[in-house]
Amino acid sequence: MNRRQFMAAVSGSALSSTLSSMTPIRSAEPGPPVLDAMGEIRLTHSMDLIRQVLESGTNAVCVTLTDPKVFGEAALDAALDDLTAYDRHIAAHSDLLLKATSVADIQRARSEGKLALLYMLQNTTPIQKDLHRIDLFRRLGLRYLQLTYNYQNYVGSGCRERGVHGLTEFGHAVIERMNEIGILVDTSHANMKTMAEAIRASRQPTIISHTACQAVHDHVRNTTDANLRLLAEHGVPVAAGVPLKLPSAETLAAGIGTLPLDAVAYPAVLKPRFGAGSQCTYLIRHVSDAPGTLEQALQEGIGERALLETYVPGQPASVAVLIGENHVVPLPVCRQILSDDGRFRYLGGSVPFESPLALQAQEMAVRAAGLVPGLRGYVGVDLILDEHAPGVSVGASEARDSTPVPRSWTRTLNAPKRWSTRGCAGWSIRRPIRTPIPARLCGLKSAGAGPRFKSANPVPARPPKVHRHPFNIMRFAT
């Protein structure tokens, strides 16, 4: 594998996960775009050099704003000065350069024969201890932030710091905010403890943009095999869901510009962060349709906490799991049927659902249910089965037949996975039902292949206002 292929496969894939947004313009060149995660383009570089970079096949390069060795408030001033200078430089050479804040921008630059520049910081010192500055830099175009640079800062410890210190409490808050608004986490220059804790803390893929293998050459800047394996286990790009705090319907027009609607690929879905089944779930085919859908959702009572997620193709299914003190028993896989009108209303299903992925689905359900401490009783896990790209995804199965589904988890059983209790709250892992569901809620029909059922009392479109449990409630029992 040459350098270009390596960068496209590793750095490019992680960056694409964070920067994914509206449907990209198709490039005339085959293959994925080539991104240099630490190539640097200086303000002093000539346009002849830029042409040579483009001729090499490179499509995008990350640009470091300010010297990472500047500290205190001077770091913020220097970063803002550099950002302004690069904005002016790109505007002055718009025939060859383009400021990129999304995959669509990178593809557009590629199709127009321009070099896409992505802004980054190689230290969090400009942030100091103010999380609002992360939002400020994102609004100004930053999409890529390195946590430390060699020494200790408010976020964590660098590779040259004495002692074995890791990610700080503020560092956890910084990563959480970066995940929420769509900024890539880079752990280059961190010590191994900070690096490992940051990789585990992030709900999105992270990268080590410039390092080497410590086992090959023992140097303080190089990375241990353990952390490289950890990165691989946690760094599988996913079509991530973005949490949204919605304004009221009356203030939507004024507040919609603050929402990261370009942080996922479209078509996408909007759904309540806490809700039952597919209540108040909406298809959004294009980012331009988002404002109208948001207005409708707010009027119908979606609430202020919502998720925006990319479609995942596949067959909706669910697995009920019986959990006792010392055993976990998965029941047969159930096929789910939901409406195809863009609202994903639950219509019924059939059991057992014969699928080559049935055993994998049961295994995934057992793993997922086991991640929530203290679960006992009858627990339902919704899944997405994809027989064209074999694997099982955990999520709410809000789709019908082959229609793409609105849950975004694409971690399959045949790929490394990251599991955490926090992540489980993003899946629709149901809490145990402690009282029987009346038979009148479900209409059962016997069929040769097994019982089929339909919803006799469909879930209403508007979610109950009192429902704020972190895990959704089962919709039916058989």
C-alpha positions in Angstrom: 0.0 0.0 0.0 1.5 3.4 -1.0 1.2 6.6 1.1 -1.8 7.9 -0.9 -3.8 4.7 -0.4 -2.9 4.6 3.3 -4.0 8.2 3.9 -7.2 7.6 2.0 -8.0 4.5 3.9 -7.1 5.7 7.4 -7.0 9.5 7.8 -9.5 10.1 5.1 -12.1 7.6 6.5 -12.0 9.2 10.0 -12.2 12.7 8.6 -15.1 11.7 6.4 -17.0 10.4 9.4 -16.8 13.7 11.2 -17.3 15.9 8.2 -20.1 14.0 6.5 -23.0 16.3 5.5 -25.1 16.9 2.4 -24.9 14.7 -0.7 -21.4 15.4 -2.3 -20.9 16.4 -5.8 -19.7 13.5 -7.9 -16.1 13.8 -8.8 -14.8 13.0 -12.2 -11.9 11.1 -10.6 -12.4 7.5 -9.4 -11.9 6.4 -5.9 -12.2 8.2 -2.5 -10.6 11.7 -2.1 -7.0 11.8 -0.8 -6.6 13.8 2.4 -3.3 14.7 4.0 -4.0 14.9 7.7 -0.8 16.8 8.5 0.7 18.1 5.3 0.5 21.8 6.0 0.0 24.6 3.5 1.7 27.8 4.5 0.7 31.3 3.6 4.2 31.6 2.0 3.7 28.7 -0.4 3.6 29.6 -4.0 0.7 28.7 -6.3 3.1 26.7 -8.4 3.6 24.5 -5.3 -0.2 24.2 -4.9 -0.5 23.0 -8.5 2.2 20.4 -7.8 0.3 19.2 -4.7 -2.9 18.9 -6.9 -1.0 17.1 -9.6 0.3 14.5 -7.0 -3.4 13.4 -6.5 -3.9 15.1 -3.1 -7.4 16.6 -2.8 -7.3 18.1 0.7 -4.7 19.2 3.3 -5.2 20.1 7.0 -3.8 23.5 8.0 -2.5 24.2 11.5 -3.7 27.5 12.9 -1.1 29.2 15.1 2.0 27.8 16.8 0.9 25.1 19.3 3.6 26.3 21.7 1.7 29.6 22.4 -0.1 29.6 25.7 -2.7 31.6 27.6 -4.9 34.2 26.0 -2.2 34.8 23.5 -3.0 31.4 22.0 -6.6 32.5 21.3 -5.5 35.8 19.7 -2.9 34.0 17.5 -5.4 31.3 16.4 -8.0 33.9 15.4 -5.3 36.0 13.6 -4.2 32.9 11.6 -7.7 31.9 10.8 -8.5 35.4 9.4 -5.2 35.3 7.4 -6.0 32.0 5.8 -9.6 33.1 5.0 -8.1 36.1 3.1 -5.4 33.9 1.5 -8.0 31.4 0.2 -10.3 34.3 -1.1 -7.3 35.8 -2.9 -6.5 32.4 -4.6 -10.0 31.0 -5.1 -9.0 29.6 -8.4 -6.8 27.0 -6.7 -7.9 26.9 -3.0 -11.2 26.2 -1.2 -12.0 26.3 2.5 -13.6 23.0 3.4 -16.0 22.4 6.3 -17.7 19.3 4.9 -17.2 16.3 2.6 -19.3 18.1 0.0 -16.7 20.9 0.0 -13.9 18.5 -0.5 -15.7 16.8 -3.4 -16.5 20.2 -4.9 -12.9 21.3 -4.7 -11.9 18.0 -6.3 -14.4 18.4 -9.2 -13.2 22.0 -9.8 -9.5 21.1 -9.7 -8.9 23.0 -6.4 -7.1 22.1 -3.2 -9.4 21.8 -0.1 -8.0 23.2 3.1 -9.3 22.1 6.4 -8.6 24.1 9.5 -7.2 22.5 12.7 -5.5 23.4 16.0 -2.5 21.3 17.2 -3.3 22.2 20.8 -6.4 23.1 22.9 -4.6 26.1 24.6 -6.7 28.6 22.6 -9.8 27.0 24.2 -8.4 27.6 27.8 -11.2 26.4 30.0 -14.1 27.8 28.0 -16.2 25.2 26.1 -18.0 28.0 24.2 -14.8 28.6 22.4 -15.1 25.2 20.8 -18.4 26.3 19.3 -16.8 29.6 18.2 -14.0 27.8 16.3 -16.5 25.5 14.6 -18.6 28.4 13.4 -15.4 29.9 12.0 -14.6 26.7 10.1 -12.5 24.5 12.4 -13.2 20.8 12.0 -10.2 19.2 13.5 -8.6 19.7 17.0 -5.6 18.1 18.6 -5.9 17.7 22.4 -2.4 18.3 23.6 1.0 19.3 22.3 3.9 17.6 24.2 3.1 19.0 27.6 0.3 19.3 30.2 -2.7 21.5 29.5 -6.3 21.7 30.8 -7.3 18.7 28.7 -4.6 16.2 29.4 -0.9 15.3 29.3 1.5 15.5 26.4 4.1 12.9 25.5 7.0 14.8 27.1 5.2 15.5 30.4 6.8 13.9 33.5 4.6 11.5 35.4 1.7 9.3 34.2 -1.3 11.6 34.0 -4.3 11.1 31.7 -7.4 12.9 30.4 -8.7 15.5 32.9 -12.4 16.0 33.8 -12.3 19.1 31.6 -10.8 17.0 28.8 -13.8 14.6 29.0 -16.1 17.7 28.6 -14.1 18.9 25.7 -14.3 15.6 23.8 -18.1 15.4 24.6 -18.6 18.8 23.1 -16.4 18.0 20.0 -18.5 14.9 19.5 -21.7 16.8 19.7 -20.9 19.6 17.2 -18.7 17.6 14.8 -15.0 18.3 15.4 -12.5 15.5 14.8 -10.5 14.4 17.9 -6.7 14.1 17.2 -4.6 12.5 20.0 -1.2 13.2 18.4 1.5 14.4 20.8 -0.4 13.0 23.8 1.1 10.6 26.3 -0.2 7.0 26.1 -2.5 7.3 29.1 -4.2 10.5 27.7 -4.4 9.0 24.3 -6.0 5.8 25.4 -8.5 7.5 27.7 -9.4 10.0 24.9 -10.0 7.2 22.4 -12.3 5.4 24.9 -14.1 8.6 25.9 -15.0 9.7 22.4 -18.3 8.5 20.9 -16.9 9.3 17.4 -13.8 7.9 15.7 -10.5 9.6 16.6 -7.2 9.7 14.8 -3.5 10.0 15.6 -2.7 12.2 12.6 1.1 12.0 12.8 2.9 9.3 14.7 4.8 6.1 14.2 5.1 2.6 15.8 7.0 2.7 19.1 7.7 -1.0 18.7 9.7 -0.2 15.5 11.4 2.9 16.9 11.3 3.8 20.6 10.6 7.5 20.6 8.4 9.6 22.9 6.3 10.7 20.0 5.6 7.2 18.8 2.6 5.1 19.7 2.5 1.7 21.5 1.0 -1.3 19.8 -1.7 -1.4 22.6 -2.9 2.1 21.7 -2.8 1.4 17.9 -5.0 -1.6 18.5 -7.3 0.4 20.7 -7.6 3.0 17.9 -8.5 0.3 15.4 -11.1 -1.1 17.7 -12.7 2.3 18.3 -12.0 4.0 15.1 -14.4 2.4 12.7 -16.2 5.3 10.9 -19.9 5.3 11.5 -22.8 7.4 10.2 -23.1 9.1 13.5 -26.2 10.6 15.1 -26.0 14.2 16.3 -27.8 15.3 19.4 -29.8 18.5 19.0 -31.2 20.9 21.5 -34.1 22.4 19.6 -35.4 25.9 20.0 -39.1 26.5 20.4 -41.3 26.6 17.3 -41.6 30.4 17.7 -37.8 30.9 17.8 -36.9 28.3 15.3 -36.2 30.8 12.5 -33.7 32.7 14.6 -32.1 29.7 16.2 -31.8 27.2 13.3 -28.4 28.6 12.2 -26.9 27.3 15.5 -27.9 23.7 14.8 -25.3 21.3 13.2 -27.7 20.2 10.5 -24.7 19.5 8.1 -23.0 17.1 10.5 -24.7 14.0 9.1 -25.1 12.6 5.6 -28.5 12.8 4.0 -31.1 11.4 3.7 -31.5 11.4 7.5 -34.1 11.1 10.2 -35.1 13.3 13.1 -36.4 11.6 16.2 -36.8 12.4 20.0 -33.8 11.7 22.2 -36.2 10.0 24.7 -39.2 8.4 23.2 -41.2 5.2 22.7 -40.6 3.2 19.5 -40.9 5.3 16.3 -42.9 8.1 17.8 -42.4 11.5 16.3 -39.8 10.2 13.8 -39.3 12.1 10.5 -37.6 11.4 7.2 -35.4 14.3 5.9 -34.3 13.6 2.3 -32.0 16.6 2.0 -30.4 19.2 4.4 -32.5 21.9 2.6 -35.7 20.1 3.9 -34.5 20.2 7.5 -36.0 23.6 8.5 -39.5 22.6 7.4 -39.3 19.2 9.1 -38.1 20.7 12.3 -41.0 23.2 12.3 -43.4 20.3 11.8 -41.8 18.2 14.5 -41.8 21.0 17.1 -45.5 21.7 16.4 -46.2 18.0 16.9 -44.4 17.8 20.2 -41.0 16.3 19.6 -39.6 18.2 22.5 -36.3 20.1 22.8 -34.0 17.1 22.9 -33.7 15.3 19.6 -31.4 13.2 17.5 -30.5 13.7 13.8 -29.2 10.5 12.3 -28.2 9.2 8.9 -30.2 6.3 7.3 -28.8 2.8 7.6 -30.1 0.4 5.0 -31.4 -3.0 6.0 -34.3 -5.1 7.3 -35.8 -4.0 10.6 -35.9 -6.8 13.2 -35.9 -7.3 16.9 -34.8 -9.8 19.4 -36.3 -10.3 22.9 -33.8 -11.4 25.5 -34.7 -13.0 28.9 -32.2 -11.9 31.5 -31.9 -13.6 34.9 -29.2 -13.5 37.6 -26.9 -15.9 35.9 -28.2 -16.4 32.4 -29.3 -14.6 29.3 -31.5 -16.3 26.7 -32.3 -14.7 23.3 -35.7 -15.6 21.8 -36.2 -16.0 18.0 -35.6 -13.0 15.7 -38.7 -11.1 14.9 -39.3 -9.3 11.6 -40.7 -5.8 12.0 -42.9 -3.9 9.5 -43.1 -0.1 9.6 -44.9 2.4 7.4 -43.1 3.7 4.3 -44.6 7.2 4.4 -41.6 8.9 6.0 -43.0 8.5 9.5 -42.0 4.9 10.3 -45.2 4.0 12.1 -45.2 0.5 13.6 -47.5 -1.9 11.6 -46.7 -5.3 13.0 -44.3 -8.2 12.1 -43.8 -11.9 12.0 -41.8 -14.5 14.1 -39.6 -16.4 13.6 -37.9 -14.3 10.9 -35.7 -16.6 8.8 -32.5 -14.8 7.9 -28.9 -15.9 7.4 -28.0 -13.3 10.0 -30.4 -14.6 12.7 -27.6 -16.1 14.9 -25.6 -12.9 14.6 -28.6 -10.9 15.5 -29.2 -12.9 18.6 -25.5 -12.6 19.6 -25.6 -8.9 19.1 -28.8 -8.6 21.2 -27.2 -10.5 24.1 -24.1 -8.3 23.9 -26.1 -5.1 23.8 -28.4 -6.1 26.7 -25.5 -7.2 28.8 -24.0 -3.6 28.6 -26.7 -2.1 30.8 -26.0 -3.1 34.5 -28.9 -4.5 36.5 -31.2 -5.4 33.6 -33.5 -8.2 34.5 -36.6 -9.7 32.9 -37.9 -9.3 29.3 -35.7 -6.9 27.3 -36.2 -6.1 23.7 -33.3 -5.0 21.3 -34.1 -3.6 17.9 -31.7 -4.4 15.1 -31.0 -3.8 11.4 -30.1 -6.8 9.3 -28.1 -6.2 6.1 -27.6 -9.3 4.0 -25.9 -7.5 1.1 -23.1 -6.4 3.4 -23.4 -9.1 6.1 -23.6 -7.7 9.5 -26.0 -6.6 12.2 -26.5 -3.1 13.5 -28.1 -2.2 16.9 -30.7 0.5 16.7 -34.4 1.3 16.4 -35.8 -0.5 13.4 -37.9 2.3 12.0 -38.4 1.3 8.4 -40.3 -1.1 6.2 -38.8 -4.0 4.2 -35.7 -2.6 2.4 -36.4 1.0 3.1 -33.3 2.6 4.9 -33.8 2.9 8.6 -33.2 6.0 10.8 -30.8 4.6 13.3 -27.2 5.3 12.7 -25.2 2.6 14.5 -23.3 0.6 11.8 -21.0 -1.4 14.0 -21.3 -5.0 12.7 -20.5 -8.2 14.4 -17.7 -8.9 11.9 -15.9 -5.6 12.8 -14.2 -4.3 16.0 -16.8 -2.7 18.3 -16.8 -0.1 21.1 -19.4 -0.7 23.8 -20.3 1.7 26.6 -23.3 2.3 28.8 -23.4 5.8 27.4 -23.6 4.4 23.9 -26.4 2.1 24.9 -28.6 5.0 25.7 -28.4 5.9 22.0 -29.8 2.6 20.9 -33.4 1.6 21.6 -32.5 -0.9 24.3 -35.8 -1.4 26.1 -36.1 -1.6 29.8 -37.7 -4.8 31.3 -41.5 -4.8 31.3 -42.5 -5.6 34.9 -46.3 -6.0 34.2 -47.9 -8.0 31.3 -49.1 -6.1 28.3 -52.8 -6.7 27.7 -53.5 -9.0 24.8 -55.8 -6.4 23.2 -52.8 -4.3 22.3 -51.6 -7.0 19.8 -53.6 -8.9 17.2 -52.0 -12.3 16.6 -52.6 -14.4 13.5 -51.3 -18.0 12.9 -49.4 -18.7 9.7 -47.5 -21.6 8.3 -44.1 -20.0 8.8 -45.0 -18.9 12.3 -47.3 -16.4 14.0 -47.8 -13.0 12.5 -49.1 -10.0 14.3 -50.3 -6.5 13.6 -50.6 -3.4 15.6 -54.2 -3.2 16.9 -53.6 0.1 18.7 -50.8 1.9 16.7 -48.4 4.1 18.7 -49.6 7.7 18.4 -47.5 10.2 16.4 -47.1 12.5 19.4 -44.8 11.1 22.2 -46.1 11.2 25.8 -44.8 14.3 27.5 -44.2 12.4 30.7 -41.9 9.8 29.1 -38.3 10.7 29.8 -36.8 7.3 30.6 -33.3 6.8 29.0 -34.4 3.5 27.5 -37.5 3.1 25.3 -40.4 0.9 26.3 -41.3 -2.3 24.4 -44.1 -1.7 21.9 -45.6 -5.2 22.0 -45.3 -8.7 23.6 -46.2 -12.1 22.1 
